[in-house]
Amino acid sequence: MAADARRGTTAATYDSRLRKFDQWCRPRQILLPAASVTQIAEFLLSLFGEGKQVSTIRNYRSAIAAIHQGFPDGSTLSNNPYIAQLIKGMANRRPQIRRLAPSWGLSAVLHALAGPPYEPMANASLAALTKKTLFLVAVASARRRSCLHALSTKQNHIRFEGHGVRMVPDPSFIAKNQTLTFLPGDIFIPEIKTMSSVAEDKRWCPVRALKWYLTRQRS
């Protein structure tokens, strides 16, 4: 039951990290839950030597901390000062590189979606229409990829209301930021025409694209 407190993706990532740690421990006859500070430091340093980013190494520490019993001085892997200093040193030795330019430009993508093969929509292929619809819904909703996967075309999951559309994710979906006191709501996206009187702007309306997509995919 306690293991279910972690999302499936987190558990899968931890399993992968722990398998690698287990492979490192076995030939050294080290018990995973009882590994010493020095032994864990050596393992983390080996990851650093492989060229792994510090964020990845921190994730390995979190995975090991989930099954580690703690150290004799009462500290845990999460708050041990020696391990913290080691990771800080790694971050200083291998700082994160900042990109000087964005990896992609929203304006360039929107410009492309306003012309062939995406427009006019009556002539667009189902593949092009699907890509355009998904992109516009993703940008307009600002939801995570997992939430987009939970969207459905089943009855009552997509409701066109007044000047927009309401999308209800699958009831079994558990959001990454969902807690006992916070439940993410439905997704409501207004039509472009409620915010712009420029006729050409309709080419970027996610509600319009969604209507075209639903009509086309019925067959």
URVEN-V524118 format. One record per pair of residues at least 24 apart in sequence whose C-alpha atoms are under 10 Angstrom apart, sorted by the first residue. I is the first residue (numbers start at 1). J is the second residue. If there is no record, write none. Layout:
i->{I	I}
j->{J	J}
This chain:
i->{3	6	7	7	7	8	9	10	10	11	13	13	13	14	14	14	14	14	14	14	15	15	16	16	17	17	17	17	17	17	17	17	18	18	18	18	18	18	20	21	21	21	22	31	32	32	32	32	33	33	33	33	33	33	33	33	34	34	34	34	34	34	35	35	35	35	35	36	36	36	36	36	37	37	37	37	37	37	37	37	37	38	38	40	40	40	41	41	41	41	44	44	44	44	45	45	45	48	48	48	51	52	53	53	53	53	53	54	54	54	54	54	54	54	54	54	54	55	55	55	57	57	58	58	61	106	109	110	110	110	110	111	111	113	113	114	114	114	114	114	115	118	118	119	120	121	121	121	121	121	122	122	125	126	126	126	126	127	128	129	129	129	129	129	129	130	130	130	130	130	130	130	131	132	132	132	132	132	133	133	133	133	133	133	133	133	133	133	133	134	134	134	134	135	136	136	136	136	136	136	137	137	137	137	137	137	137	138	139	140	140	140	140	140	140	140	141	141	141	141	141	142	143	143	144	144	144	146	146	146	146	147	147	147	147	147	147	149	150	150	151	153	153	153	157	158	158	158	158	159	160	160	160	160	160	161	161	161	162	162	163	163	163	163	163	163	163	164	164	164	164	164	164	164	164	164	164	164	165	165	165	165	165	165	165	165	166	166}
j->{66	176	174	175	176	174	176	63	176	63	59	60	63	59	60	61	62	63	64	66	63	64	60	63	56	57	59	60	61	62	63	64	60	61	63	64	66	67	60	60	63	64	64	68	64	67	68	69	64	65	66	67	68	69	70	71	67	68	69	70	71	72	64	68	69	70	71	68	70	71	72	77	70	71	72	75	76	77	80	82	83	82	83	64	77	83	82	83	86	87	83	86	87	90	86	87	90	87	90	94	94	94	90	91	94	95	96	87	88	89	90	91	92	93	94	95	96	87	91	96	87	90	84	87	87	139	135	135	136	203	204	203	204	203	204	200	201	202	203	204	203	203	209	203	203	203	208	209	212	213	212	216	216	212	213	216	217	213	213	209	210	212	213	216	217	209	210	212	213	214	216	217	213	204	206	209	210	213	204	205	206	207	208	209	210	211	212	213	214	206	209	210	213	206	204	205	206	207	209	210	187	189	205	206	207	209	210	206	206	187	188	189	190	205	206	207	167	187	188	189	206	187	175	187	175	176	177	173	174	175	176	173	174	175	176	184	187	173	174	175	187	214	217	218	186	187	188	210	214	188	188	189	190	207	211	188	189	190	190	191	189	190	191	192	193	194	207	188	189	190	191	192	193	194	205	206	207	208	189	190	191	206	207	208	210	211	190	207}
